[in-house]
Amino acid sequence: MACWAMQFTPCVTITGSHALLLMEVQASLRLWGGHKQLLRRLEQGWRDFGWQPPDSVTMACSSTARAAQWLALHHSETNPSAGTVLRVAAHPQDMAAILSDLPLHVIDEAHMHLDVLERMGIRYLGSLMRLPRKGITRRFGKLLPQALDAACGLTADPQRWLEIPEIFHARRELPMRADHTEPIMHGARLCLHEFSGWLAARQAGVQSLQLILHHDDPPPTTIPLGFASITRDAIRMHRVLAERLHRHEISRSVYEIGLQAQEILPLPHRTQDFLGSQTDSTEALQELIERLSARLGEDHVHRLEILDDHRPEKSIDLIGTAHSTARR
C-alpha cells in the first residue's frame, strides 16, 4: 500500500506500533482537488486492494501527523465498519480541543504509564493536557509531553519518508489451489493495481510484462502480455490479461502468482485538454489492437506499412493487398 500511495505524494511512511500509513499531502492537495477529493480517491484505492467491510481501512486527515494517527486509531475502534475523519485546525488551541476527547491508549508514548494515569483519574487527552507541563515531564519523562506538543503543532515532528523502490516485485499466494482462471484473475487484479500505483509514483509505464503462475511441480508458467503503447492503466492491463487467460488452458493447479516487468519506460503524467475531454481516439485504437492481439494471437493481427518505391504499380498492389488482408 505504501508503494501505491506514493502516486499521490512522495512523502509516505509507516509509523507507530500499529504500523499506520502516514502521508503528507499538503503540497499536492490542489493537484487532487482538495482534502475530500483526495480522501475519496484513497478510499476507492483501498477497495481496489480488496479491503471490504468489516475489514475496512479507516482514514483521518489533520494538520499534524500525530493528530491524524490518533484520530484514525480512535475512529477505527469506535466505528470499525469504515469511515473517514476530516479535522483540520490551523491553531494549537483548536487542535487541542479536537483531540481532548480521545482516549490515552491511542498514544504510543503513554502505554507504559496507563496504569498510573488511570489511578490518577486521567483517561482522556483533555485531562492530561490540562496538567502542568513540568509535572508531566517530571513524572512521565520527556517523550509524552513532546508527543502532545507535536500533535498540537507546537513543535516539529520530523518523519523519515520511504523511498520508491527501484524494482517492483509482486507475488501473491492464492486463497486455494486454482484450476481455472477466475481466482487467478482476482489475484492478478490486485497485483496490477499495486503495480499501476508504483508506475505512477515513478512517472513510468510498461509496454510488456509477464504473469508468472507457480505450480507445485516446476517449472512455473509464464504468460507474456504486450501493449500497443506505453501504459500504466491497471484496467487496460487487466483487460489484456483477461483475453490471454481466456485462450490459456490451466493444465496444472496454481497456488501463487507473480508479476514481472523487464523494462520500465518513462511516461509523464498527462493533463486534460482545455475542455476537459477524456476521449482519445489514438489510445482507444491502441487498446483495440492489443486486445485483438491477445485474443487472436499476434500472428493474426496485421497493420499497414508505407514503403518507399519508385514503381507506381508496386504501390497500387500494396494498397490493394493491404485493404483485403489487414486486420489492423
Secondary structure, 3 states (H helix, E strand, C coil): CHHHHCCCCCCEEEECCCCEEEECCHHHHHHHCCHHHHHHHHHHHHHHCCCCCCCCCEEEECCCHHHHHHHHHHHHHHCCCCEEEECCCCCHHHHHHHHCCCEHHHCHHHHHHHHHHHHCCCCEHHHHHCCCHHHHHHHHCCHHHHHHHHHHCCCCCCCCCCCCCCCCCEEEEEEEEECCHHHHHHHHHHHHHHHHHHHHHCCEEEEEEEEEEECCCCCCEEEEEEEEEEECCHHHHHHHHHHHHHHCCCCCCEEEEEEECCCCEECCCCCCCCCCCCCCHHHHHHHHHHHHHHHHCHHHCCCCCCCCCCCHHHHHHHHHHHHHHCCC
